[in-house]
Amino acid sequence: MQNETSVGNRLFEVLKAAGLALGIAFLGIVILAGILRSTSLSERWIYPINQTLKLVSIAVGVLVFVRGEKGFLKGGIAALLFTALSYLTFSAIGGDFSLGWIAVIEVVLSVTAGVIFGAIAVNLKRN
């Protein structure tokens, strides 16, 4: 039977991974906004850049904080938590909480990325 400390440690890993991913995404969005303001970057690039930024954020958060066993599960949960928190945060900033089929696709892609990076994270050799 698992003790509460190990469950707490796993939960803390997931929370740290999601928090780091959210921080990276927020920083990236601020930088992207500055670039958009000072250049004539076409609007058609915003969505692909945003999605890439989300995937990179998930990858970094999971690769930095996920350890031990069941990395795929912890990575998927961290990505799901990140997606929910980023949706709430950026929707609050933008004032639009509407959901559509794109949101479902983003959740599936994010969780898939979290699962993949979680599996990679637990198999990396670390000092």
N, C-alpha and C positions, 0 to 999 in steps of 0.2 A: 504494500500500500504506500502511496506517495504521501510524503509529509507536506504540511502547509508551506514550509519554507521553499521547497522546490517549485511548488505551484506559484508562489509569490515571485520567485526569481524568474520564472518563465513569463509571467504576466508583465513583470517589470522590463524584461527584454523586449517584449512586443510594444509596450508603451514608449520605451526609449527609441526604438526603431521608427515607429510612427511619428514621434515628435521630431526626430532629426529629419525625417523625410518632409514633414510639414515646414520646418524651418528652411530647408534647402529650397523647397518649392516657393515659399514666400519671398526669399531673397532673389530667386530666379525671376519671379514675376516682377519684382521691383526693378531689376536690371532690364528686363524686357520692356517694361513701360518706359524707362529712360531711353532705350534704344529707339523705340517707336516714336517717341516724342521728338528726338533729335535727328531722325532719318526719314526717308520716304519709303520705308519697308512696306511692301504690299500687304494688305490685310489677309490675303490668302495664305500667308506664311504663319499667321498667329496661331491657328489651331494646331498645325503639325509641330511647331516649336513648343507650344504648351503641353502637348501630349508627350513629346520627348522629354521635356523638363520633369513631368510627373514620373515617367519611367526611371529616369536617372535618379530622382529623389528617392523613390522606392528602393532602387538598387543600392544606393549608398546607405540608407537607413538600415536595411536588412543586412547588408554585408558587414556593416560596422558592429551591430549589436546582437545579431542572432548567433547563438552558440549551442553546443550540445546536440541533443537528439531532436527529432521531429522538426527539423528546420523548415521543411515544406509547409507544415501546419502553422508554425509561428510566423513565417514569412507571409503566408496568405492572410492570416489574421491581421498582421501589422499593415499590410497593403489595404485591406478592407477598412481598417480603422483610419488610416491615412486618407483614403478616398472619402469617407464620411466626414471627417474633420475638415478636409480641404473644401469639400462641397459646401459645408455649412459656413466656413470662414469666408470663402470667396463669394458665396451667394449673399452673405450679409453685407460685405463690402460693396458688391454690385447692386444690391437691392432686388435681386431676382432669384426666387427659390423654385422656379419651374423645373419640372423633371420631364425628360423625353427619352426616346429610345437611345439617343447618344449617351445619356447617363448610364444606362444599362450596359452598353458596350464598354464604356470607360471602367465600370466596376469589374466586368469580366476580364478586361485586359490588365487592370491593376492587380487583381487577385492572382491571375496567371503569372504575371511578372514576379509578384511576391513569393509565390510557390517555387518558381524556378530559382530565384536568387536566394531563397531560404535553403533550398537543397544544396546550392553551391556553397553558401556560407558555412554550413556545418561540415563541409568536406574540405575546407581550406586549412592548410597547416598554419598554425599561429604560434608565436613564441610566448 
